[in-house]
Amino acid sequence: MKRKCLKPYIPGVIFVLITGSLSHFVYDWTGQNPIVGLFTPVNESIWEHMKLLFFPMLAYSLVMIFKRGHKYPCTASGLFSGILTGTFLIPLLYYAYTGVLGKNLLILDIGTFVLSTVMAFRLSCKLILSCNTARYTFLLCVLICVLFICFVLFTQHAPDAAIFKDPSA
């Protein structure tokens, strides 16, 4: 059963890593299109970099829910849990390593993104198989929607907090 779960999620990890990495540059490639900026980083803040995982994994998850949700009834709750965990691992790991080192390093920033993505899918797979989060599907969906709205709102009107500021500025 574990192999059945892992098989479609290995491409998910690859999809999120590739699309997330590319989305880092899409805002500038589109001439800083404000619509594109709602879904891709518009600056180097940690908040904006959380989008690198959130939006690609959400897109992949919606496809997987549609394709596999009937066969695996806990697909939505498992994937939504993974999205939330992976997205919030990014600032957690970033602030942990920069707190220890006193500075950020590009290789560790990339490693943070990769590790957060892998952990998000690993957790998703475990939760899909165990169905431990099935009773929280509605709440998880609401949390995904709230985070989606926060990304849209805070891209345009960032609060005055460290997570929304460019660390190199």
WOWOQUI-V981548 format. One record per helix or strand of 2 or more residues. SS is the DSSP state (~ for helix, > for strand). FROM is the first residue (numbers start at 0). LEN is the number of residues. If there is no record, write none. Layout:
BEGIN
SS;FROM;LEN  SS;FROM;LEN
END
This chain:
BEGIN
~;1;28  ~;33;4  ~;45;23  ~;74;27  ~;105;25  ~;133;23  ~;161;3
END
